[in-house]
Amino acid sequence: MESMWSPSSDSSPLPNNVLAASLDAPLMPALGTTDGSLQSLPAIAAHSSASPITAPIAAPTRLTDFTVPTYGSGPSRLTVLNGTIYFAADDGISGTELWKLDDSGTPVQVVDIRPGSFGSFPLNFTQINDTLYFTADDGISGEELWRLDRNGAAEQIADILPGNLGSFSLSSSSQLINFNNTLYFTADDGISGRELWRLDDHGTPVQVADIRPGSLSGLNSASLPVLSILNGTLYFGANDGISGDELWQVDGSGTARQVADINPGKYSSNSSNLTNVNGTLYFTADDGSSGEELWRLDSSGSVVQVADIYQGASSSRPSNLISFNGTLYFTANDGSSGQELWRLDDSGAAVRLTDINLNPAGAGPLSLTDVNGTLYFVAEGHPDDREIWKLENNTAVQVTAISPNLFGSGPSKLINVNGTLYFTADNGVSGKELWQLDRSGSAAQVADSNLGRDGSSPLELTIFDNTLYFTADDGISGRELWRLDSSGRAAQVGEINRRSIESPLQLTDVNGTLYFVAHDSATGQELWRLDNTGTVALVADIVPGRSSSFPSQLTNVNGRLYFTANDGSHGSQLWQIDDRGAAVQVPAVNANLDTFGPLDLIDISGTLYFSAKERSGRRDLWQVGSGGTAIQVTKGNSNVLGFEPYSLTNVNGTLYFTADDGISGKELWKLDKKGAAVQVADLAPGRESSNPSSLTNVNGTLYFTASNGISGAELWRLDSSGSVVQVTDINRDRGSSDPFGVTRIGDSLYFSANDGISGFELWRVDRGATAVQVADIRPGSFSSFPRNLSNVNGTLYFTADSSDRISDAGLWRVDSSGIAVQVLGIQPDRNSLNPPTMLAINDTLYFTGDDGVSGSELWQIDSSGNLAPVADLYSGGLGSNPQRLTNINGTLYFTADDGIHGRQLWRSGVYACSYTA
């Protein structure tokens, strides 16, 4: 079979990025197939009797170029396990979840443990055999222990602390470690406090020992319980409530015991910095008389103080312990030279190597790193002049002075990559960037990833497959994952979170001029416009400079734009664009309206209505009168908080809303022909509230959700006489079905509701009939959450989920026989309620979808049910993630990120294009 795109004679050729998304390329597997095979577009198009596809797929035009940085995914905890690099990252949709680099080096999400935008925050990655263990919070059990099996499925091992706190959430510092191919970890079960645990042969968590009986923790924050393995023994710090924080061990039999009571009695030695040097365990401890000094464990298992470097009760505070060429090196303060570099000589005595800084505070060496037999470190050669140093014949030598300023370049994150020292430093010009020592031993900047003095601040330097990976912020993409390519240049691995600072948004048509809100690096978030000549201009910088006025609720009333904004002095106020095109504040008749926070701006027959507060805090209903001033409509009721109107809705020129008069609770109200507020009905008699919500105008009839105190929150409507009637009681008795998304298709009313058995699924009410469930898309008590209900030439389209996995989000329709079918083998945007990413224009449905090849891009379905991609704006499979689809006079406007300009404003073009098989 041959397939090709054939532009009509009056059209321009398709751009290459559209041609690349050829329609005979395989799409995502269609859930409707029985064999799970891939469906090509011709197979999908077979749902319709029409074979050609006619699509408005002229290349969309980018209209703006705002310089707005994105948030970045903030990759962290980079860990190499079993030939794969794992890390935690936030793609802007799922929150911080578990990611990895696939075989092609592309970042992919491993699992979405906590569906939604919060994230499970996976930590403590540890591998045992072929299993990855880690901690995560699924939003139900709190932070608990999880594992990833060989098939890549994540499962919680156990809920050690029942409830939503989590056995790791209560731990000030948790650690997982592989000891004799068994997972050991610290956890708090809510009964024994924080103690040492392991997995038994069946994979079940068991407590190794209750070191401190009772609810107090044996492994608390003071003991710094760093788990360390030496010669088949696991060492850690613990407190049994008798001896204080001391050194403990778990031997080969799995028994926990105290190694020694270094600081006798109830006092603590706070053993820490456990370091293995040629089979000898060195650590720091305080015996109560010598201060914090260097200790070791001898061959007989006894603890011995190596040296009292700072004589007497004062502490030398040894730190930065490292085994270098079989010798222990460390930093310490002897009380005269300050913090300097020390080592153990051949006799085992502690000797200071050199006094790098004659200042009493010392050089403060840090980041001791072995590179091909040379010990590099960071130190201050002069007061506050911190640079890279190394040892030559046990003498400290400064390698180079990267920054000429007083404070030095502040090197950090030293790492040995294939015999080359890489580190971060600030030369005083480029900010904190990645550097290396070249073959001549000179410091050279690897890249200036963030131009200017800000710097990209590389973090998480990690070696994987002999390649250096790190995170950095280039000032455009936010903090993302980077690596050094084969030529040694820094390259971004992938932009996991390409969500920009909502720019632009709130697209609003006013007499052929498109107004919108956008964030620009020079003016902050302000009001912009695109006139009919295609020119983009700032309307007003209401708060001058980089600060923002945050314009919102853009509303067109009789060709005049109203909106809310904060000028930095008066709080959120009502503004308008006057006859001169200038942004001016709308004056209020009542001078008490200084900061009134307008909400729910709505046009009712050419008059702007809204809710607002007086200085007293009362929220009431207001309007802009004929004189252009704000006038209070409702006032004087017995509710001290005011009328509190919300959900303002226009039905055939009448304003309906929910309000509380202080007598009847929150009920349904309207403005009568005289402009007076009258209660429509008191569904929950007395002071109880029926809480009308989701007020929706469906073809001139008001539908809403309310509870009359008997049926729970169900669907109601106004009949032709203006009386309130219940449409149906889906969740029987006092249960609530909480319907939403009411949409009329012909004589049928479709909506989402929960009957208390099937979760939120698709329902239908035919004229004069009872409610029937259209389909239980996600069987059982879980919900598919049908949403984005759209009428396309008399056919209902919607999105729904068949499971918690994002990949199981689907685009569905109701066919001519009334059955819900998944019509496309393409994944629509799962979070497509806000901002909108699904919109019907002139019997064509536009939506954001992913075919598994191009990433999240713009697609369409015409009135015959035919599918076509609009464009591949971000080529390479990442997707431009179109959002905020808006119909302005029959033309589609939207925002998208093409991978070059960030999120900008786009407009679709139109020409005929056919598919030929």
CORLINLIN-V462626 format. One record per residue. RES is the residue in three letters. NEAR is the number of other C-alpha atoms within 8 Angstrom. Layout:
RES_NEAR, RES_NEAR
This chain:
MET_3, GLU_5, SER_9, MET_8, TRP_10, SER_8, PRO_11, SER_9, SER_4, ASP_5, SER_8, SER_6, PRO_5, LEU_9, PRO_7, ASN_6, ASN_10, VAL_13, LEU_9, ALA_6, ALA_11, SER_9, LEU_10, ASP_8, ALA_8, PRO_10, LEU_13, MET_12, PRO_11, ALA_13, LEU_8, GLY_6, THR_8, THR_6, ASP_4, GLY_8, SER_8, LEU_9, GLN_12, SER_11, LEU_12, PRO_9, ALA_8, ILE_11, ALA_12, ALA_9, HIS_8, SER_9, SER_5, ALA_9, SER_7, PRO_7, ILE_11, THR_10, ALA_13, PRO_11, ILE_14, ALA_12, ALA_11, PRO_10, THR_8, ARG_9, LEU_10, THR_8, ASP_9, PHE_13, THR_8, VAL_13, PRO_11, THR_14, TYR_12, GLY_16, SER_14, GLY_10, PRO_13, SER_9, ARG_11, LEU_11, THR_9, VAL_10, LEU_10, ASN_6, GLY_6, THR_10, ILE_11, TYR_13, PHE_12, ALA_15, ALA_14, ASP_16, ASP_13, GLY_10, ILE_8, SER_14, GLY_14, THR_13, GLU_17, LEU_14, TRP_13, LYS_12, LEU_12, ASP_9, ASP_5, SER_5, GLY_7, THR_9, PRO_11, VAL_8, GLN_9, VAL_8, VAL_9, ASP_12, ILE_11, ARG_12, PRO_10, GLY_8, SER_8, PHE_9, GLY_16, SER_14, PHE_11, PRO_13, LEU_9, ASN_11, PHE_12, THR_11, GLN_11, ILE_11, ASN_5, ASP_8, THR_10, LEU_12, TYR_13, PHE_13, THR_13, ALA_14, ASP_16, ASP_11, GLY_8, ILE_7, SER_14, GLY_14, GLU_14, GLU_16, LEU_12, TRP_13, ARG_12, LEU_12, ASP_10, ARG_7, ASN_5, GLY_7, ALA_8, ALA_10, GLU_7, GLN_9, ILE_10, ALA_9, ASP_11, ILE_11, LEU_11, PRO_9, GLY_8, ASN_9, LEU_11, GLY_16, SER_16, PHE_12, SER_10, LEU_8, SER_13, SER_7, SER_6, SER_10, GLN_9, LEU_12, ILE_9, ASN_11, PHE_9, ASN_5, ASN_7, THR_10, LEU_11, TYR_12, PHE_11, THR_14, ALA_14, ASP_16, ASP_11, GLY_8, ILE_7, SER_14, GLY_13, ARG_14, GLU_16, LEU_13, TRP_13, ARG_12, LEU_12, ASP_9, ASP_5, HIS_5, GLY_7, THR_9, PRO_11, VAL_8, GLN_9, VAL_11, ALA_9, ASP_10, ILE_9, ARG_11, PRO_9, GLY_7, SER_8, LEU_9, SER_12, GLY_15, LEU_14, ASN_13, SER_9, ALA_6, SER_14, LEU_12, PRO_11, VAL_11, LEU_10, SER_9, ILE_9, LEU_11, ASN_5, GLY_8, THR_10, LEU_12, TYR_13, PHE_11, GLY_17, ALA_15, ASN_16, ASP_11, GLY_8, ILE_7, SER_14, GLY_14, ASP_15, GLU_19, LEU_14, TRP_13, GLN_12, VAL_12, ASP_10, GLY_7, SER_5, GLY_7, THR_9, ALA_10, ARG_7, GLN_9, VAL_11, ALA_9, ASP_11, ILE_11, ASN_13, PRO_10, GLY_8, LYS_8, TYR_10, SER_13, SER_15, ASN_14, SER_15, SER_12, ASN_11, LEU_11, THR_11, ASN_10, VAL_12, ASN_5, GLY_7, THR_11, LEU_12, TYR_13, PHE_12, THR_16, ALA_14, ASP_15, ASP_12, GLY_10, SER_7, SER_14, GLY_13, GLU_14, GLU_18, LEU_13, TRP_13, ARG_12, LEU_12, ASP_10, SER_6, SER_5, GLY_7, SER_9, VAL_11, VAL_8, GLN_9, VAL_11, ALA_9, ASP_11, ILE_11, TYR_13, GLN_8, GLY_8, ALA_9, SER_9, SER_11, SER_14, ARG_9, PRO_13, SER_9, ASN_11, LEU_11, ILE_10, SER_11, PHE_10, ASN_5, GLY_7, THR_10, LEU_11, TYR_13, PHE_12, THR_14, ALA_14, ASN_16, ASP_11, GLY_7, SER_6, SER_14, GLY_14, GLN_13, GLU_16, LEU_13, TRP_12, ARG_12, LEU_12, ASP_9, ASP_5, SER_5, GLY_7, ALA_9, ALA_11, VAL_8, ARG_9, LEU_10, THR_8, ASP_11, ILE_10, ASN_12, LEU_7, ASN_10, PRO_8, ALA_8, GLY_15, ALA_15, GLY_11, PRO_13, LEU_8, SER_11, LEU_12, THR_10, ASP_10, VAL_11, ASN_5, GLY_7, THR_9, LEU_11, TYR_13, PHE_13, VAL_14, ALA_12, GLU_15, GLY_11, HIS_9, PRO_8, ASP_8, ASP_12, ARG_14, GLU_17, ILE_13, TRP_13, LYS_12, LEU_11, GLU_8, ASN_4, ASN_6, THR_8, ALA_11, VAL_8, GLN_10, VAL_10, THR_9, ALA_10, ILE_11, SER_9, PRO_8, ASN_8, LEU_6, PHE_9, GLY_15, SER_15, GLY_9, PRO_13, SER_9, LYS_10, LEU_13, ILE_9, ASN_11, VAL_11, ASN_5, GLY_7, THR_10, LEU_11, TYR_13, PHE_12, THR_14, ALA_14, ASP_16, ASN_12, GLY_10, VAL_7, SER_14, GLY_14, LYS_13, GLU_17, LEU_14, TRP_13, GLN_12, LEU_12, ASP_9, ARG_5, SER_5, GLY_7, SER_9, ALA_10, ALA_8, GLN_9, VAL_11, ALA_9, ASP_11, SER_11, ASN_11, LEU_9, GLY_8, ARG_8, ASP_9, GLY_16, SER_14, SER_11, PRO_13, LEU_8, GLU_10, LEU_11, THR_9, ILE_10, PHE_10, ASP_5, ASN_7, THR_10, LEU_11, TYR_13, PHE_12, THR_15, ALA_14, ASP_16, ASP_12, GLY_9, ILE_9, SER_14, GLY_14, ARG_13, GLU_18, LEU_13, TRP_13, ARG_12, LEU_12, ASP_9, SER_5, SER_5, GLY_7, ARG_9, ALA_11, ALA_8, GLN_9, VAL_11, GLY_9, GLU_11, ILE_11, ASN_13, ARG_13, ARG_11, SER_11, ILE_9, GLU_9, SER_14, PRO_13, LEU_10, GLN_11, LEU_11, THR_11, ASP_10, VAL_11, ASN_5, GLY_7, THR_10, LEU_11, TYR_13, PHE_13, VAL_16, ALA_14, HIS_14, ASP_10, SER_9, ALA_6, THR_13, GLY_13, GLN_13, GLU_16, LEU_13, TRP_13, ARG_12, LEU_12, ASP_10, ASN_7, THR_5, GLY_7, THR_7, VAL_10, ALA_7, LEU_9, VAL_10, ALA_9, ASP_11, ILE_9, VAL_11, PRO_8, GLY_8, ARG_9, SER_9, SER_11, SER_14, PHE_9, PRO_13, SER_9, GLN_11, LEU_12, THR_11, ASN_12, VAL_11, ASN_5, GLY_7, ARG_10, LEU_11, TYR_13, PHE_13, THR_14, ALA_13, ASN_14, ASP_10, GLY_7, SER_5, HIS_9, GLY_11, SER_12, GLN_15, LEU_12, TRP_12, GLN_12, ILE_12, ASP_9, ASP_5, ARG_5, GLY_7, ALA_9, ALA_10, VAL_8, GLN_8, VAL_11, PRO_7, ALA_9, VAL_7, ASN_6, ALA_6, ASN_6, LEU_10, ASP_9, THR_11, PHE_12, GLY_11, PRO_13, LEU_8, ASP_11, LEU_13, ILE_11, ASP_12, ILE_11, SER_5, GLY_7, THR_10, LEU_11, TYR_13, PHE_13, SER_15, ALA_12, LYS_14, GLU_12, ARG_10, SER_5, GLY_8, ARG_12, ARG_13, ASP_15, LEU_15, TRP_13, GLN_12, VAL_12, GLY_9, SER_5, GLY_5, GLY_8, THR_11, ALA_12, ILE_11, GLN_9, VAL_11, THR_10, LYS_9, GLY_5, ASN_9, SER_8, ASN_10, VAL_7, LEU_8, GLY_15, PHE_16, GLU_13, PRO_13, TYR_9, SER_11, LEU_14, THR_11, ASN_12, VAL_11, ASN_5, GLY_7, THR_10, LEU_11, TYR_13, PHE_13, THR_16, ALA_13, ASP_14, ASP_12, GLY_11, ILE_9, SER_14, GLY_13, LYS_13, GLU_18, LEU_13, TRP_13, LYS_12, LEU_12, ASP_9, LYS_5, LYS_5, GLY_7, ALA_9, ALA_10, VAL_8, GLN_9, VAL_10, ALA_9, ASP_11, LEU_9, ALA_13, PRO_9, GLY_8, ARG_9, GLU_9, SER_12, SER_14, ASN_10, PRO_13, SER_9, SER_9, LEU_13, THR_9, ASN_11, VAL_10, ASN_5, GLY_7, THR_10, LEU_11, TYR_14, PHE_12, THR_16, ALA_13, SER_16, ASN_11, GLY_8, ILE_7, SER_14, GLY_14, ALA_13, GLU_18, LEU_14, TRP_13, ARG_12, LEU_12, ASP_9, SER_5, SER_5, GLY_6, SER_9, VAL_10, VAL_8, GLN_9, VAL_9, THR_9, ASP_10, ILE_11, ASN_14, ARG_9, ASP_7, ARG_9, GLY_10, SER_15, SER_14, ASP_10, PRO_13, PHE_9, GLY_10, VAL_13, THR_11, ARG_11, ILE_11, GLY_5, ASP_7, SER_10, LEU_11, TYR_13, PHE_13, SER_15, ALA_14, ASN_15, ASP_12, GLY_10, ILE_7, SER_13, GLY_13, PHE_13, GLU_18, LEU_14, TRP_13, ARG_12, VAL_12, ASP_10, ARG_6, GLY_5, ALA_6, THR_8, ALA_10, VAL_7, GLN_9, VAL_11, ALA_9, ASP_11, ILE_9, ARG_11, PRO_7, GLY_8, SER_8, PHE_9, SER_10, SER_14, PHE_10, PRO_13, ARG_10, ASN_11, LEU_13, SER_11, ASN_12, VAL_13, ASN_6, GLY_7, THR_10, LEU_11, TYR_13, PHE_12, THR_14, ALA_14, ASP_16, SER_10, SER_9, ASP_7, ARG_8, ILE_8, SER_5, ASP_10, ALA_15, GLY_15, LEU_14, TRP_13, ARG_12, VAL_12, ASP_9, SER_5, SER_5, GLY_7, ILE_9, ALA_10, VAL_9, GLN_12, VAL_9, LEU_9, GLY_14, ILE_14, GLN_14, PRO_12, ASP_12, ARG_11, ASN_6, SER_10, LEU_8, ASN_7, PRO_7, PRO_10, THR_15, MET_11, LEU_12, ALA_11, ILE_10, ASN_5, ASP_9, THR_11, LEU_13, TYR_13, PHE_12, THR_15, GLY_13, ASP_15, ASP_13, GLY_9, VAL_8, SER_15, GLY_14, SER_14, GLU_18, LEU_14, TRP_13, GLN_13, ILE_12, ASP_13, SER_9, SER_7, GLY_9, ASN_12, LEU_11, ALA_10, PRO_12, VAL_14, ALA_13, ASP_14, LEU_11, TYR_13, SER_10, GLY_7, GLY_9, LEU_9, GLY_15, SER_14, ASN_11, PRO_14, GLN_11, ARG_14, LEU_13, THR_9, ASN_10, ILE_9, ASN_4, GLY_7, THR_8, LEU_11, TYR_13, PHE_12, THR_15, ALA_14, ASP_15, ASP_12, GLY_7, ILE_5, HIS_10, GLY_17, ARG_15, GLN_15, LEU_14, TRP_13, ARG_12, SER_13, GLY_10, VAL_8, TYR_11, ALA_11, CYS_13, SER_12, TYR_11, THR_9, ALA_7
